[in-house]
Amino acid sequence: MTRPVTVGLDGSPESRAAMHWAAGEALRRSVQLRLVHAGGHPYGDALVRDAVQELAERHPDLPVTTDVADAPPAELLVAEAGRSDLLALGSQRLSGLGGFLLGSVGQATLARAEGPVVVVRTGQEEENGDDRRPVVLGFSLRKGADEVIAFGLEDARRRGAQLRVVHAWSYPPTYGYVPAAMDPTCGAEICAAERHAVQAALAPWREKAPGVEITEEVAAGNAAQPLVDAAAGASLLVVGRCRNRPGGVGPYLGPVAHAVLHHAACPVAVVPH
């Protein structure tokens, strides 16, 4: 059975942006769009009816299903993410240089969802049509993340876009706390070794999708900053989330995913692995 693209609606401009982005994604995947609203509010049915009408006017060939549930929002959204191709949520833009704000429901959903969740900002909903800008993928050599790579590669294939793989590395602890004081050739050697390892890890994926152009960028330092920089010209940024928190205690989003969700200028997909 084909799984839908699902979006959580709460009546905000952010959730409306997520709805229109998700509509474009559902059309690209040739699947249903599912609209869900939770919380038992009296306006829920009217809100969903208005959304269905708006979508019918803009996308008459898009099949849409709905659910208005008297349930805690995060609980409903986590369940929907587990039975959808992806779940789309809206995120509020802060003024000035503050970045983006993800509410408590969104954070709880992202930390617990068993399927991909895409966070969309207002103003990005019109960019998901024929969007062939690169798909950026945050890549780690130290964690098994086949689901993350597969998601990014398939999204790039559907868009006819380049997959831009970004990998950040840090100096090993044996180099001490002042890497700049070392022989500068050491950094170049480590970077070359990391790049070679990334290319080797991506080789099987290139064979699986020969029609997708895959490029690699390898940088020293914090993983979040090069991803935020790359997102400025991207259609989608894809990062992973470990299902099991280090130490085995509770849901876990991770510092890189948390940083890019608050600062990346394009929609962000968080894929559990």
NUZA-283157 format. One line per 3 residues: number of its first residue (from 1); their letters; for each residue x, y, z of N, C-alpha, C. Coordinates in steps of 0.1 Angstrom, whole numbers, plus 2048, in hexadecimal, padded with zeros to 3 digits. Example, Ala and Ser with C-alpha at 12.3 -4.5 7.8 and 13.67 -1.06 7.14 Angstrom:
2
1) as) 884:7C7:84E:87B:7D3:84E:884:7DF:84E  880:7EA:847:889:7F5:847:881:800:84F
% end
This chain:
273
1) mtr) 808:7F4:800:800:800:800:809:80D:800  805:816:7F8:80D:823:7F7:80B:82B:803  815:830:809:814:839:815:813:847:811
4) pvt) 80B:84F:818:809:85D:814:814:866:819  814:873:813:81B:87E:81A:811:885:823  815:887:82F:80C:88C:839:811:899:83E
7) vgl) 807:8A2:842:80B:8AF:847:802:8B2:854  808:8B7:85E:801:8BB:86A:7FC:8C9:869  7EF:8CB:86A:7E8:8D9:869:7E4:8DE:877
10) dgs) 7E7:8EA:87A:7E3:8F0:887:7DD:8FE:884  7DB:902:878:7D5:90F:875:7DF:91A:874  7EC:918:876:7F6:922:875:7FB:924:867
13) pes) 801:930:864:807:932:856:812:927:854  819:923:85E:824:91A:85D:81E:90C:858  813:907:85E:80E:8FA:85A:808:8FB:84C
16) raa) 803:907:848:7FE:909:83B:809:908:831  815:90E:834:820:90D:82B:824:8FE:82A  824:8F7:835:828:8E9:835:81E:8E1:82C
19) mhw) 811:8E5:82D:807:8DE:825:80A:8DF:816  80D:8EC:811:810:8EE:803:81D:8E7:7FF  827:8E7:807:833:8E0:804:830:8D1:803
22) aag) 829:8CC:80C:825:8BD:80C:81D:8BA:800  814:8C3:7FB:80C:8C0:7EF:816:8BE:7E3  820:8C7:7E2:829:8C5:7D7:831:8B8:7D8
25) eal) 834:8B4:7E4:83B:8A8:7E6:833:89B:7E3  826:89C:7E7:81D:891:7E4:81B:88F:7D5  81A:89A:7CE:819:899:7BF:826:893:7B9
28) rrs) 831:897:7BE:83E:892:7B9:83F:883:7BC  83A:87E:7C7:83A:870:7CA:82E:868:7C5  824:86F:7C0:818:869:7BB:811:861:7C6
31) vql) 80F:868:7D1:808:861:7DD:7FE:86B:7E2  7F6:867:7EB:7EC:86F:7F2:7F2:879:7FB  7EB:884:7FD:7EF:88E:807:7E5:88C:813
34) rlv) 7EA:88A:81F:7E2:888:82A:7E3:894:834  7D7:89A:837:7D7:8A6:840:7D2:8A1:84E  7DA:8A4:859:7D5:8A0:866:7D5:8AC:86F
37) hag) 7CC:8AC:878:7CA:8B7:882:7C7:8B0:890  7CE:8B4:89A:7CC:8AE:8A7:7C9:8B8:8B2  7C3:8B3:8BD:7C1:8BC:8C8:7B2:8BE:8CC
40) ghp) 7A9:8BA:8C4:79B:8BB:8C7:795:8C9:8C7  79C:8D2:8C0:796:8E0:8BF:78A:8E0:8B7  780:8E9:8BA:774:8E9:8B3:775:8EE:8A4
43) ygd) 780:8F5:8A1:782:8FA:894:789:8F0:88B  78D:8E5:890:795:8DB:889:78F:8D7:87C  782:8D3:87C:77B:8CE:870:77B:8D9:866
46) alv) 778:8E5:86A:777:8F0:860:785:8F3:85A  78F:8F3:862:79C:8F5:85E:7A1:8EB:853  79E:8DF:855:7A1:8D4:84C:799:8D5:83F
49) rda) 78C:8D9:840:784:8DA:835:789:8E6:82C  78C:8F1:832:792:8FC:82A:79F:8F8:823  7A7:8F1:82A:7B4:8EC:824:7B1:8E3:818
52) vqe) 7A8:8DA:819:7A5:8D1:80E:7A0:8D9:802  797:8E3:805:792:8EB:7FA:79D:8F3:7F3  7A6:8F9:7FB:7B1:900:7F5:7BA:8F7:7ED
55) lae) 7BD:8EB:7F1:7C5:8E2:7E9:7BE:8DE:7DD  7B1:8DC:7DD:7A9:8D7:7D2:7AA:8E2:7C7  7AA:8EF:7CB:7AB:8F9:7C1:7B9:8FA:7BA
58) rhp) 7C3:8F7:7C2:7D1:8F9:7BD:7D6:8EC:7B7  7D1:8E0:7BC:7D6:8D3:7B7:7CA:8CA:7B5  7C2:8CC:7AB:7B6:8C4:7AA:7B8:8B5:7A8
61) dlp) 7C4:8B1:7A4:7C7:8A3:7A2:7CD:89C:7AE  7CF:8A3:7B9:7D6:89E:7C4:7CC:897:7CE  7CD:88A:7D0:7C4:884:7DA:7C8:888:7E8
64) vtt) 7BD:88C:7F0:7C0:891:7FE:7B7:889:807  7BC:885:812:7B5:87F:81D:7B7:887:82A  7AE:886:834:7AF:88E:840:7AC:886:84C
67) dva) 7B1:88B:857:7AD:886:864:7AD:891:86F  7A3:893:876:7A2:89C:881:7A0:894:88E  7AA:894:896:7AB:88B:8A1:7AB:892:8AF
70) dap) 7A4:88D:8B9:7A4:892:8C6:7AF:88B:8CE  7BC:88F:8CA:7C7:888:8D0:7D2:893:8D2  7DC:890:8DB:7E7:899:8DD:7EF:89B:8CF
73) pae) 7F2:8A7:8CB:7F8:8A9:8BE:804:8A1:8BB  80E:8A1:8C5:81A:89A:8C2:818:88B:8C1  80F:886:8C9:80C:878:8C9:806:874:8BB
76) llv) 7FD:87C:8B6:7F7:879:8A9:802:87A:89E  80A:885:89E:814:887:894:81E:87C:893  823:877:89F:82C:86C:89F:826:860:899
79) aea) 81A:85D:89C:813:851:896:812:853:887  80E:85F:882:80D:861:874:81A:860:86D  825:865:873:832:864:86D:836:855:86A
82) grs) 832:84D:873:835:83F:872:82E:837:867  823:83D:862:81C:837:857:81B:83F:84A  824:849:849:824:852:83E:832:851:837
85) dll) 832:855:82A:83F:856:823:847:861:82A  841:86C:82D:847:876:835:83C:87E:83C  840:885:847:837:88F:84D:83D:89D:84C
88) alg) 834:8A6:849:839:8B4:847:833:8BD:853  83B:8C5:859:838:8CE:863:83C:8DC:860  835:8E6:865:839:8F4:863:842:8F9:86E
91) sqr) 84A:903:86B:853:909:875:853:918:873  853:91F:87E:852:92E:87E:85F:934:87D  860:93F:875:86C:947:873:86C:951:87E
94) lsg) 878:953:884:87A:95D:88E:87F:96A:887  87E:975:88D:882:982:887:891:983:888  897:98C:87F:8A5:98E:87F:8AD:982:87C
97) lgg) 8B8:980:884:8C1:974:882:8BE:969:88B  8B2:968:890:8AE:95E:89A:8AC:950:895  8AA:94F:888:8A8:942:882:89A:93E:882
100) fll) 897:931:885:88A:92C:884:886:926:892  879:925:895:874:920:8A1:86C:914:89F  86F:909:8A5:868:8FC:8A4:861:8FA:8B2
103) gsv) 854:8FA:8B2:84C:8F8:8BE:84E:8EB:8C5  849:8EA:8D1:84B:8DE:8D9:844:8D2:8D3  839:8D4:8CC:833:8C8:8C5:83C:8C3:8BA
106) gqa) 842:8CD:8B2:84B:8C9:8A7:857:8C2:8AD  85D:8C7:8B7:869:8C1:8BD:866:8B3:8C2  85B:8B1:8C9:857:8A4:8CE:855:89A:8C3
109) tla) 84F:89F:8B8:84C:896:8AD:859:892:8A6  862:89B:8A4:86F:898:89D:877:88F:8A5  877:890:8B2:87F:888:8BB:87A:879:8BC
112) rae) 86D:877:8B9:867:86A:8BB:863:863:8AE  862:86A:8A3:85C:865:897:864:85A:891  85D:84F:88C:864:844:886:865:845:877
115) gpv) 860:850:871:861:853:863:867:861:861  86A:864:854:870:871:851:866:87C:854  86B:887:85A:863:893:85D:86A:89F:856
118) vvv) 863:8A7:84E:868:8B2:847:862:8BF:84E  86B:8C8:852:867:8D5:858:868:8E0:84D  85D:8E7:84B:85B:8F1:840:859:8FE:846
121) rtg) 85F:909:841:85E:916:846:854:91E:83D  84E:928:842:845:930:839:84E:937:82E  848:937:822:84F:93D:817:856:932:80F
124) qee) 856:926:814:85D:91B:80C:853:912:805  846:914:808:83C:90B:803:83B:90C:7F3  83E:917:7ED:83D:918:7DF:849:913:7D7
127) eng) 853:90E:7DF:860:90B:7D9:861:8FC:7D6  856:8F4:7D8:857:8E6:7D7:851:8E0:7CA  84F:8E9:7C0:84A:8E4:7B3:855:8DD:7AB
130) ddr) 859:8E3:7A0:864:8DE:798:871:8E4:79E  875:8DF:7AA:880:8E4:7B1:88D:8DB:7AF  896:8E0:7A7:8A2:8D7:7A4:8AE:8DC:7AB
133) rpv) 8AD:8E5:7B5:8B8:8E9:7BD:8BE:8DD:7C5  8CA:8DD:7C8:8D0:8D1:7CF:8C9:8CC:7DB  8C9:8C0:7DE:8C5:8BA:7EB:8D2:8B8:7F3
136) vlg) 8D3:8BD:7FF:8DF:8BD:807:8DD:8B1:811  8E7:8A9:813:8E6:89E:81C:8F1:89F:826  8EE:89F:833:8F8:89F:83E:8FC:890:840
139) fsl) 909:88E:83F:90F:880:83E:919:87E:849  918:873:850:921:86F:85A:927:861:857  934:860:858:93B:853:856:939:84A:862
142) rkg) 936:850:86D:937:848:87A:92A:842:87F  91F:845:877:912:83F:87B:90B:839:86F  906:82D:871:8FF:827:866:8F2:82E:863
145) ade) 8F0:833:857:8E5:83C:854:8E0:839:846  8DE:82D:842:8DA:82A:834:8CC:830:831  8C3:831:83B:8B6:837:839:8B8:845:835
148) via) 8C1:84C:83B:8C3:85B:838:8C8:85D:82A  8D2:855:826:8D8:856:819:8CD:852:80F  8C6:848:811:8BC:843:807:8B1:84E:805
151) fgl) 8AD:854:810:8A3:85F:80F:8A8:86B:807  8B4:86F:80A:8BA:87B:803:8BC:877:7F4  8C1:86B:7F1:8C3:867:7E3:8B6:866:7DB
154) eda) 8AC:861:7E1:89F:85F:7DA:899:86D:7D8  89A:876:7E2:894:883:7E0:89B:88A:7D4  8A9:889:7D4:8B0:890:7C9:8AC:88A:7BB
157) rrr) 8AA:87C:7BB:8A6:876:7AF:898:87B:7AA  88F:87C:7B3:881:881:7AF:882:88F:7AA  88A:897:7B0:88B:8A5:7AC:894:8A7:79F
160) gaq) 89C:89D:79B:8A5:89F:791:8B0:8A8:795  8B4:8A8:7A2:8BD:8B1:7A8:8CA:8AA:7AC  8D4:8B2:7AF:8E1:8AD:7B4:8DF:8AA:7C3
163) lrv) 8E6:89F:7C7:8E7:89C:7D6:8F5:8A1:7DA  8F4:8AB:7E4:900:8B1:7E9:903:8AC:7F7  90D:8A3:7F8:910:89C:805:91A:8A5:80C
166) vha) 917:8A8:819:91F:8B0:821:924:8A8:82D  931:8A7:82F:936:8A0:83A:940:8A8:842  93E:8A9:84F:947:8B1:857:94F:8A7:860
169) wsy) 95C:8AB:862:964:8A2:86B:96C:8AB:875  970:8A4:880:977:8AB:88B:984:8A4:88D  98E:8AB:892:99B:8A6:895:99A:89B:8A0
172) ppt) 9A1:890:89F:9A0:886:8A9:9A6:88C:8B6  9A1:887:8C2:9A5:88C:8CF:9B5:88B:8D0  9BB:882:8CA:9C9:880:8CB:9D1:88C:8C6
175) ygy) 9CB:895:8BE:9D1:8A1:8B9:9D1:8AC:8C3  9CB:8AA:8CF:9CB:8B5:8D9:9C0:8BF:8D6  9C1:8CA:8DD:9B6:8D4:8DD:9B9:8E0:8D4
178) vpa) 9C5:8E1:8CE:9C9:8EC:8C5:9CD:8E7:8B7  9C3:8E2:8AF:9C7:8DC:8A2:9CF:8E6:899  9CC:8F3:89B:9D3:8FD:892:9E2:8FD:894
181) amd) 9E6:8F9:8A0:9F4:8F9:8A4:9FC:8EE:89D  9F5:8E4:897:9FB:8D9:891:A01:8DC:883  A09:8D3:87E:A0D:8D4:870:A01:8D5:867
184) ptc) 9FF:8E0:85F:9F3:8E1:857:9F1:8D6:84E  9FB:8CE:84A:9F9:8C3:841:9F0:8B8:848  9F0:8B8:855:9E8:8AE:85C:9D9:8AF:859
187) gae) 9D5:8BC:85A:9C7:8BE:856:9C3:8BA:848  9CC:8BD:83F:9CA:8BA:831:9C9:8AB:82F  9D2:8A3:836:9D2:895:835:9C5:88F:83B
190) ica) 9C1:894:846:9B5:88E:84C:9A9:891:843  9A8:89D:83E:99D:8A1:835:99D:898:828  9A9:895:823:9AA:88C:817:9A5:87E:81B
193) aer) 9A9:87A:826:9A4:86C:82B:995:86C:82D  990:876:833:981:877:835:97A:877:828  97F:87F:81E:979:880:811:979:872:80A
196) hav) 984:86C:80B:985:85E:805:97B:855:80B  979:855:818:970:84D:81F:962:850:81B  95E:85D:81A:951:860:815:94E:85B:807
199) qaa) 958:85D:7FE:956:858:7F1:954:849:7F0  95B:842:7F8:95A:833:7F9:94C:82F:7FE  947:836:808:93A:833:80E:92F:836:804
202) lap) 931:840:7FC:926:844:7F2:927:83C:7E5  931:835:7E3:933:82D:7D6:927:824:7D4  923:81C:7DD:917:813:7DB:90A:81B:7D7
205) wre) 909:827:7DD:8FD:82F:7DB:8FD:835:7CD  909:838:7C8:90A:83D:7BA:906:832:7B0  909:826:7B3:906:81B:7AB:8F6:819:7AB
208) kap) 8F0:81B:7B6:8E2:819:7B7:8DA:824:7B0  8E0:830:7AF:8D9:83B:7A8:8E2:842:79F  8E6:83C:793:8EF:842:78A:8EB:84F:784
211) gve) 8DE:852:784:8D9:85E:77E:8DA:86A:787  8DE:868:794:8DE:873:79D:8ED:878:79F  8EF:884:79D:8FD:88A:79F:8FF:88B:7AE
214) ite) 90A:885:7B3:90D:886:7C1:91A:88D:7C3  91A:898:7CB:927:89E:7CE:92A:89E:7DD  936:89F:7E1:93A:89E:7EF:941:8AB:7F3
217) eva) 93E:8B0:7FF:945:8BB:805:94A:8B6:813  956:8B7:816:95C:8B3:822:963:8BF:829  95F:8C1:835:963:8CD:83D:967:8CA:84B
220) agn) 970:8D0:851:974:8CE:85F:96B:8D7:867  968:8D2:873:960:8DA:87D:953:8D5:880  94A:8DD:885:93D:8DA:889:935:8D6:87D
223) aaq) 92D:8CC:87F:925:8C6:873:91A:8D0:86F  914:8D7:878:908:8DF:875:90B:8EB:86C  916:8F2:86E:918:8FE:866:919:8FC:857
226) plv) 921:8F2:852:922:8F0:844:914:8EC:83E  90C:8E5:846:8FF:8E1:841:8F6:8ED:840  8F6:8F6:84A:8EE:902:849:8F3:90B:83D
229) daa) 900:90C:83B:905:913:82F:900:90D:822  900:900:821:8FC:8F9:815:8ED:8FB:813  8E5:8FB:81D:8D7:8FC:81C:8D2:909:816
232) aga) 8DA:913:816:8D6:920:810:8D3:91F:801  8D8:915:7FA:8D5:914:7EC:8CF:906:7E9  8C8:900:7F3:8C3:8F2:7F1:8B4:8F2:7F0
235) sll) 8AF:8E7:7EB:8A0:8E5:7EB:89C:8DE:7F8  8A5:8D6:7FD:8A2:8CE:809:8B0:8CA:810  8B0:8CB:81D:8BB:8C6:825:8B7:8BA:82D
238) vvg) 8BF:8AF:82B:8BC:8A2:832:8C6:89F:83C  8C1:89D:848:8CA:898:853:8C4:88C:85A  8CC:885:862:8C8:87A:869:8C5:87C:877
241) rcr) 8BE:873:87D:8BC:873:88C:8BD:865:891  8C6:862:89A:8C7:855:8A0:8BB:852:8A8  8B5:846:8A5:8A9:842:8AD:8AC:840:8BC
244) nrp) 8B8:83C:8BF:8BB:839:8CD:8C5:843:8D2  8C0:84A:8DC:8C8:854:8E3:8D5:84E:8E9  8E0:855:8E8:8EC:850:8EF:8E9:84D:8FD
247) ggv) 8EC:841:902:8E9:83E:910:8DC:837:911  8D4:837:906:8C7:830:905:8BC:837:90D  8BC:844:910:8B2:84A:918:8AA:854:90F
250) gpy) 89E:851:90D:894:85A:907:896:85E:8F8  88C:865:8F2:88D:86A:8E4:899:874:8E3  89F:874:8D7:8AB:87B:8D5:8AB:881:8C7
253) lgp) 8AD:88F:8C6:8AE:895:8B9:8BC:897:8B4  8C5:89B:8BD:8D3:89D:8B9:8D7:8AB:8B6  8E3:8AF:8B9:8E7:8BD:8B8:8E7:8C2:8AA
256) vah) 8EB:8BA:8A0:8EC:8BE:892:8DE:8C1:88D  8D5:8B7:88F:8C7:8B9:88A:8C1:8C5:891  8C3:8C6:89E:8BD:8D2:8A5:8C2:8DF:89F
259) avl) 8CF:8E0:89C:8D5:8EC:897:8D0:8F0:889  8CF:8E6:880:8CB:8E9:872:8BC:8EC:872  8B4:8E6:87B:8A6:8E9:87B:8A3:8F7:87F
262) hha) 8AC:8FD:887:8AA:90B:88B:8B1:915:882  8BA:911:879:8C1:91B:871:8C2:918:862  8BE:90D:85D:8BF:90A:84F:8B4:912:848
265) acp) 8B7:917:83C:8AE:920:834:8A6:918:82A  8A5:90B:82B:89D:903:822:896:8F8:82A  88C:8F1:825:885:8E7:82D:890:8DC:831
268) vav) 88D:8D7:83D:897:8CD:843:890:8C0:845  895:8B5:840:890:8A8:842:898:8A1:84D  892:89C:857:899:894:862:894:886:860
271) vph) 89E:87D:85E:89B:86F:85B:8A1:867:866  898:85F:86D:89E:856:877:8A5:84A:872  8AF:846:879:8B7:83B:875:8BD:833:881
% end
